[in-house]
Amino acid sequence: MKISNDALERTLSLLDDYEGLGQDDPLPHEYRREFVSVTLDDGRQLEAWAYVVNRSLEGLGRIHSGDFAEWRKSRGA
């Protein structure tokens, strides 16, 4: 399925607003949107938009499962 450029821009704008990247959101933004390479379970590689934390991750632990909600729950949060 192919999406039009207009539809893509509208969708990305809505997602940017949701993620706090809107024009009225204070700087610095918590995330930035980047075009990244991703590998699917079947080994295929694609390019995709991703929201990436916009600060240093130095000193932070990795959530190996990738499930933030479960990680928080396991710590009683």
N, CA, C and O atoms as a GROMACS GRO file, in nm:
protein
  308
    1MET      N    1   0.084  -0.117   0.000
    1MET     CA    2   0.000   0.000   0.000
    1MET      C    3   0.089   0.124   0.000
    1MET      O    4   0.180   0.135   0.081
    2LYS      N    5   0.062   0.214  -0.090
    2LYS     CA    6   0.138   0.337  -0.100
    2LYS      C    7   0.055   0.452  -0.045
    2LYS      O    8  -0.064   0.462  -0.073
    3ILE      N    9   0.118   0.538   0.034
    3ILE     CA   10   0.050   0.652   0.094
    3ILE      C   11   0.099   0.779   0.024
    3ILE      O   12   0.216   0.789  -0.012
    4SER      N   13   0.010   0.874   0.004
    4SER     CA   14   0.048   0.998  -0.063
    4SER      C   15   0.138   1.082   0.028
    4SER      O   16   0.134   1.068   0.150
    5ASN      N   17   0.218   1.168  -0.032
    5ASN     CA   18   0.306   1.256   0.046
    5ASN      C   19   0.225   1.345   0.139
    5ASN      O   20   0.267   1.370   0.252
    6ASP      N   21   0.110   1.395   0.093
    6ASP     CA   22   0.026   1.480   0.178
    6ASP      C   23  -0.024   1.404   0.300
    6ASP      O   24  -0.021   1.455   0.412
    7ALA      N   25  -0.069   1.281   0.278
    7ALA     CA   26  -0.119   1.200   0.389
    7ALA      C   27  -0.005   1.168   0.486
    7ALA      O   28  -0.025   1.168   0.607
    8LEU      N   29   0.113   1.140   0.433
    8LEU     CA   30   0.228   1.111   0.517
    8LEU      C   31   0.263   1.233   0.602
    8LEU      O   32   0.286   1.220   0.723
    9GLU      N   33   0.268   1.350   0.543
    9GLU     CA   34   0.301   1.472   0.616
    9GLU      C   35   0.197   1.502   0.724
    9GLU      O   36   0.233   1.541   0.835
   10ARG      N   37   0.068   1.482   0.693
   10ARG     CA   38  -0.037   1.503   0.794
   10ARG      C   39  -0.023   1.406   0.910
   10ARG      O   40  -0.036   1.443   1.026
   11THR      N   41   0.005   1.279   0.878
   11THR     CA   42   0.021   1.177   0.981
   11THR      C   43   0.142   1.206   1.068
   11THR      O   44   0.134   1.198   1.191
   12LEU      N   45   0.255   1.240   1.006
   12LEU     CA   46   0.375   1.272   1.083
   12LEU      C   47   0.354   1.396   1.170
   12LEU      O   48   0.405   1.402   1.281
   13SER      N   49   0.281   1.492   1.120
   13SER     CA   50   0.251   1.612   1.198
   13SER      C   51   0.168   1.577   1.322
   13SER      O   52   0.196   1.628   1.431
   14LEU      N   53   0.068   1.491   1.305
   14LEU     CA   54  -0.013   1.446   1.420
   14LEU      C   55   0.072   1.370   1.521
   14LEU      O   56   0.059   1.390   1.642
   15LEU      N   57   0.158   1.282   1.472
   15LEU     CA   58   0.246   1.206   1.561
   15LEU      C   59   0.346   1.298   1.631
   15LEU      O   60   0.374   1.280   1.749
   16ASP      N   61   0.400   1.396   1.558
   16ASP     CA   62   0.491   1.492   1.620
   16ASP      C   63   0.422   1.566   1.734
   16ASP      O   64   0.480   1.583   1.841
   17ASP      N   65   0.299   1.608   1.711
   17ASP     CA   66   0.223   1.676   1.817
   17ASP      C   67   0.205   1.584   1.938
   17ASP      O   68   0.222   1.626   2.052
   18TYR      N   69   0.170   1.458   1.911
   18TYR     CA   70   0.150   1.361   2.019
   18TYR      C   71   0.278   1.340   2.099
   18TYR      O   72   0.273   1.329   2.222
   19GLU      N   73   0.392   1.334   2.031
   19GLU     CA   74   0.521   1.308   2.096
   19GLU      C   75   0.585   1.434   2.154
   19GLU      O   76   0.696   1.429   2.206
   20GLY      N   77   0.514   1.548   2.144
   20GLY     CA   78   0.567   1.671   2.203
   20GLY      C   79   0.664   1.747   2.115
   20GLY      O   80   0.746   1.824   2.164
   21LEU      N   81   0.654   1.726   1.983
   21LEU     CA   82   0.742   1.794   1.889
   21LEU      C   83   0.670   1.903   1.811
   21LEU      O   84   0.720   1.951   1.709
   22GLY      N   85   0.553   1.942   1.859
   22GLY     CA   86   0.476   2.045   1.790
   22GLY      C   87   0.541   2.182   1.800
   22GLY      O   88   0.629   2.204   1.884
   23GLN      N   89   0.498   2.273   1.715
   23GLN     CA   90   0.555   2.408   1.714
   23GLN      C   91   0.536   2.480   1.847
   23GLN      O   92   0.618   2.564   1.883
   24ASP      N   93   0.430   2.449   1.919
   24ASP     CA   94   0.401   2.516   2.046
   24ASP      C   95   0.461   2.444   2.167
   24ASP      O   96   0.449   2.492   2.279
   25ASP      N   97   0.526   2.330   2.144
   25ASP     CA   98   0.586   2.256   2.256
   25ASP      C   99   0.720   2.318   2.294
   25ASP      O  100   0.796   2.361   2.207
   26PRO      N  101   0.748   2.324   2.425
   26PRO     CA  102   0.872   2.389   2.470
   26PRO      C  103   0.997   2.313   2.427
   26PRO      O  104   0.995   2.190   2.414
   27LEU      N  105   1.104   2.387   2.406
   27LEU     CA  106   1.234   2.330   2.374
   27LEU      C  107   1.314   2.312   2.502
   27LEU      O  108   1.291   2.389   2.596
   28PRO      N  109   1.404   2.218   2.512
   28PRO     CA  110   1.430   2.118   2.410
   28PRO      C  111   1.324   2.009   2.414
   28PRO      O  112   1.271   1.976   2.521
   29HIS      N  113   1.293   1.953   2.298
   29HIS     CA  114   1.196   1.845   2.290
   29HIS      C  115   1.254   1.719   2.353
   29HIS      O  116   1.374   1.695   2.348
   30GLU      N  117   1.166   1.638   2.414
   30GLU     CA  118   1.211   1.513   2.475
   30GLU      C  119   1.256   1.411   2.370
   30GLU      O  120   1.344   1.330   2.397
   31TYR      N  121   1.195   1.416   2.251
   31TYR     CA  122   1.227   1.324   2.144
   31TYR      C  123   1.262   1.401   2.018
   31TYR      O  124   1.232   1.520   2.005
   32ARG      N  125   1.325   1.331   1.925
   32ARG     CA  126   1.345   1.382   1.790
   32ARG      C  127   1.305   1.271   1.694
   32ARG      O  128   1.318   1.152   1.725
   33ARG      N  129   1.256   1.309   1.578
   33ARG     CA  130   1.215   1.210   1.478
   33ARG      C  131   1.330   1.189   1.381
   33ARG      O  132   1.385   1.285   1.326
   34GLU      N  133   1.367   1.061   1.359
   34GLU     CA  134   1.476   1.026   1.269
   34GLU      C  135   1.433   0.915   1.174
   34GLU      O  136   1.348   0.832   1.208
   35PHE      N  137   1.492   0.914   1.056
   35PHE     CA  138   1.473   0.806   0.960
   35PHE      C  139   1.582   0.704   0.990
   35PHE      O  140   1.700   0.735   0.980
   36VAL      N  141   1.544   0.580   1.026
   36VAL     CA  142   1.640   0.479   1.071
   36VAL      C  143   1.623   0.349   0.992
   36VAL      O  144   1.518   0.325   0.933
   37SER      N  145   1.727   0.268   0.992
   37SER     CA  146   1.719   0.134   0.933
   37SER      C  147   1.665   0.039   1.039
   37SER      O  148   1.707   0.044   1.155
   38VAL      N  149   1.572  -0.047   1.000
   38VAL     CA  150   1.516  -0.147   1.090
   38VAL      C  151   1.526  -0.284   1.024
   38VAL      O  152   1.521  -0.296   0.902
   39THR      N  153   1.539  -0.387   1.108
   39THR     CA  154   1.545  -0.524   1.058
   39THR      C  155   1.421  -0.597   1.107
   39THR      O  156   1.395  -0.603   1.227
   40LEU      N  157   1.346  -0.653   1.014
   40LEU     CA  158   1.225  -0.728   1.047
   40LEU      C  159   1.262  -0.869   1.094
   40LEU      O  160   1.374  -0.914   1.074
   41ASP      N  161   1.166  -0.936   1.155
   41ASP     CA  162   1.190  -1.072   1.205
   41ASP      C  163   1.237  -1.166   1.095
   41ASP      O  164   1.311  -1.261   1.121
   42ASP      N  165   1.192  -1.141   0.971
   42ASP     CA  166   1.232  -1.230   0.861
   42ASP      C  167   1.366  -1.191   0.799
   42ASP      O  168   1.408  -1.249   0.699
   43GLY      N  169   1.434  -1.092   0.860
   43GLY     CA  170   1.566  -1.052   0.814
   43GLY      C  171   1.568  -0.937   0.714
   43GLY      O  172   1.673  -0.880   0.688
   44ARG      N  173   1.451  -0.902   0.659
   44ARG     CA  174   1.446  -0.789   0.565
   44ARG      C  175   1.479  -0.660   0.637
   44ARG      O  176   1.445  -0.642   0.755
   45GLN      N  177   1.544  -0.570   0.566
   45GLN     CA  178   1.576  -0.439   0.622
   45GLN      C  179   1.497  -0.332   0.549
   45GLN      O  180   1.486  -0.333   0.426
   46LEU      N  181   1.442  -0.239   0.628
   46LEU     CA  182   1.363  -0.129   0.574
   46LEU      C  183   1.407   0.000   0.640
   46LEU      O  184   1.477   0.000   0.741
   47GLU      N  185   1.366   0.110   0.582
   47GLU     CA  186   1.385   0.242   0.643
   47GLU      C  187   1.252   0.283   0.704
   47GLU      O  188   1.147   0.261   0.644
   48ALA      N  189   1.256   0.344   0.823
   48ALA     CA  190   1.134   0.383   0.893
   48ALA      C  191   1.159   0.506   0.978
   48ALA      O  192   1.272   0.531   1.021
   49TRP      N  193   1.053   0.582   1.004
   49TRP     CA  194   1.062   0.692   1.098
   49TRP      C  195   1.056   0.636   1.239
   49TRP      O  196   0.982   0.542   1.266
   50ALA      N  197   1.135   0.694   1.329
   50ALA     CA  198   1.134   0.654   1.470
   50ALA      C  199   1.150   0.779   1.556
   50ALA      O  200   1.216   0.876   1.516
   51TYR      N  201   1.090   0.776   1.674
   51TYR     CA  202   1.109   0.883   1.771
   51TYR      C  203   1.217   0.837   1.868
   51TYR      O  204   1.205   0.732   1.931
   52VAL      N  205   1.322   0.917   1.879
   52VAL     CA  206   1.442   0.882   1.955
   52VAL      C  207   1.457   0.981   2.069
   52VAL      O  208   1.433   1.100   2.052
   53VAL      N  209   1.496   0.932   2.186
   53VAL     CA  210   1.518   1.018   2.301
   53VAL      C  211   1.622   1.124   2.264
   53VAL      O  212   1.727   1.092   2.208
   54ASN      N  213   1.592   1.248   2.296
   54ASN     CA  214   1.674   1.362   2.254
   54ASN      C  215   1.765   1.409   2.368
   54ASN      O  216   1.774   1.529   2.396
   55ARG      N  217   1.832   1.314   2.433
   55ARG     CA  218   1.928   1.348   2.539
   55ARG      C  219   2.025   1.232   2.554
   55ARG      O  220   2.003   1.125   2.498
   56SER      N  221   2.128   1.254   2.629
   56SER     CA  222   2.228   1.150   2.650
   56SER      C  223   2.167   1.034   2.729
   56SER      O  224   2.089   1.055   2.822
   57LEU      N  225   2.203   0.913   2.690
   57LEU     CA  226   2.157   0.794   2.761
   57LEU      C  227   2.265   0.741   2.856
   57LEU      O  228   2.250   0.636   2.917
   58GLU      N  229   2.375   0.816   2.866
   58GLU     CA  230   2.486   0.774   2.952
   58GLU      C  231   2.437   0.757   3.095
   58GLU      O  232   2.370   0.844   3.150
   59GLY      N  233   2.473   0.644   3.155
   59GLY     CA  234   2.438   0.616   3.292
   59GLY      C  235   2.301   0.553   3.311
   59GLY      O  236   2.266   0.514   3.422
   60LEU      N  237   2.223   0.542   3.205
   60LEU     CA  238   2.091   0.479   3.215
   60LEU      C  239   2.102   0.330   3.185
   60LEU      O  240   2.182   0.289   3.101
   61GLY      N  241   2.021   0.249   3.252
   61GLY     CA  242   2.020   0.106   3.227
   61GLY      C  243   1.936   0.071   3.105
   61GLY      O  244   1.847   0.146   3.065
   62ARG      N  245   1.966  -0.043   3.047
   62ARG     CA  246   1.892  -0.091   2.930
   62ARG      C  247   1.777  -0.179   2.978
   62ARG      O  248   1.794  -0.260   3.068
   63ILE      N  249   1.661  -0.164   2.918
   63ILE     CA  250   1.546  -0.252   2.944
   63ILE      C  251   1.554  -0.362   2.838
   63ILE      O  252   1.508  -0.344   2.725
   64HIS      N  253   1.611  -0.474   2.876
   64HIS     CA  254   1.641  -0.580   2.779
   64HIS      C  255   1.517  -0.637   2.712
   64HIS      O  256   1.523  -0.678   2.596
   65SER      N  257   1.404  -0.639   2.783
   65SER     CA  258   1.282  -0.691   2.721
   65SER      C  259   1.223  -0.593   2.621
   65SER      O  260   1.149  -0.632   2.531
   66GLY      N  261   1.258  -0.464   2.637
   66GLY     CA  262   1.199  -0.362   2.550
   66GLY      C  263   1.061  -0.318   2.594
   66GLY      O  264   1.000  -0.233   2.529
   67ASP      N  265   1.010  -0.374   2.703
   67ASP     CA  266   0.875  -0.344   2.750
   67ASP      C  267   0.883  -0.250   2.870
   67ASP      O  268   0.899  -0.294   2.984
   68PHE      N  269   0.871  -0.119   2.844
   68PHE     CA  270   0.885  -0.018   2.948
   68PHE      C  271   0.777  -0.032   3.055
   68PHE      O  272   0.806  -0.021   3.174
   69ALA      N  273   0.653  -0.056   3.013
   69ALA     CA  274   0.542  -0.068   3.110
   69ALA      C  275   0.567  -0.185   3.205
   69ALA      O  276   0.546  -0.172   3.326
   70GLU      N  277   0.609  -0.297   3.154
   70GLU     CA  278   0.637  -0.413   3.238
   70GLU      C  279   0.756  -0.385   3.330
   70GLU      O  280   0.753  -0.424   3.447
   71TRP      N  281   0.858  -0.319   3.280
   71TRP     CA  282   0.975  -0.284   3.360
   71TRP      C  283   0.933  -0.195   3.478
   71TRP      O  284   0.977  -0.217   3.590
   72ARG      N  285   0.849  -0.094   3.452
   72ARG     CA  286   0.802  -0.005   3.558
   72ARG      C  287   0.721  -0.084   3.662
   72ARG      O  288   0.736  -0.064   3.783
   73LYS      N  289   0.635  -0.173   3.613
   73LYS     CA  290   0.552  -0.253   3.703
   73LYS      C  291   0.641  -0.342   3.792
   73LYS      O  292   0.613  -0.359   3.911
   74SER      N  293   0.747  -0.396   3.735
   74SER     CA  294   0.835  -0.484   3.813
   74SER      C  295   0.911  -0.408   3.921
   74SER      O  296   0.965  -0.469   4.013
   75ARG      N  297   0.914  -0.277   3.912
   75ARG     CA  298   0.982  -0.193   4.011
   75ARG      C  299   0.883  -0.123   4.103
   75ARG      O  300   0.920  -0.034   4.179
   76GLY      N  301   0.754  -0.164   4.096
   76GLY     CA  302   0.653  -0.109   4.183
   76GLY      C  303   0.607   0.031   4.147
   76GLY      O  304   0.545   0.099   4.229
   77ALA      N  305   0.637   0.075   4.027
   77ALA     CA  306   0.596   0.210   3.985
   77ALA      C  307   0.456   0.210   3.926
   77ALA      O  308   0.406   0.315   3.886
   0.00000   0.00000   0.00000
